[in-house]
Amino acid sequence: MGIIKTWEELEITDDFLFGKVMRNPEICKRTIEAILNIEVDHIDYPEEQKIINMTADAKSVRLDVYVKDAANTVYNIEMQPTKRGDLPKRSYVIFICRFDLFGKNRCIYTFENRCVEDMDVALGDETVKVFLNSKGDMGQADENLKAFLKYINNHDDENENDFVDMIKREVAQIKSNKEWRREYMTLFMRLQENLEEGRQEGLKEGRSEGEILKVISQVRKKLARNVSAKDIAEMLEEELDYIIKIVEAVQDNPQFSDEQIFYELRK
């Protein structure tokens, strides 16, 4: 089964649709407020709201939301974790996940940079990373956040919620936009071409796609049990450098499927 969805199959958890939804400043504002439990005066978009890499040799397409509020606080909101350069001071990086990356059943995990030797010493760079786990315990979560996460899980809240209703209306409007449909189909075709190139490269290396996917699956399972890359390489009788590549791809992109990790390795 292909990893690239058609226009009709797109959901809020897909980068393209999520990026379009977050172009609505009111939805973006309320999303940030629900996640961080703060009040945001208003939302500006200081940079182009979508970042698309479609050069002739592009191996990937990245779309994310990068917004700034009146207090000069920067928020980078991604439905799927990706690598990017340094963010400005006083910034929040928010990852929205449909899985529990840390295995503690928390709804929200918030991280600040602190000294490993002395956790009381903060770096002071004012950068905060927030991971949402839509499968976690929502007992203490804001009502809007609860409804939002249930929507992310494809389970509507039994009670009406105006925030989620607003998102649903926005999704319906986006899906009916012919220009955006054409834009996505252009990206769809490019991604399909790149994916096929990646598969062919894998075959040239002497391994079938199925063999590589099997290794990726095994690495993912062992990482979940906190097995080190060195031990994984020994268990699977693979070269350490090869396993490290897979481990880094899985850890840098925890929401990727095995097929997406396969494609990531081909870059």
Secondary structure, 3 states (H helix, E strand, C coil): CCCCCCHHHCCCCCHHHHHHHCCCHHHHHHHHHHHHCCCCCCEECCCCCCCCCCCCCCCCCCCCEEEEECCCCEEEEECCCCCCCCCCCCEEEEEEECCCCCCCCECEEEEECECCCCCCCECCCCEEEEEEECCCECCCCCHHHHHHHHHHCCCCCCCCCHHHHHHHHHHHHHHCCHHHHHHHHHHHHHHHHHHHHHHHHHHHCCCCHHHHHHHHHHHHHHHHCCCCHHHHHHHHCCCHHHHHHHHHHHHHCCCCCHHHHHHHHCC
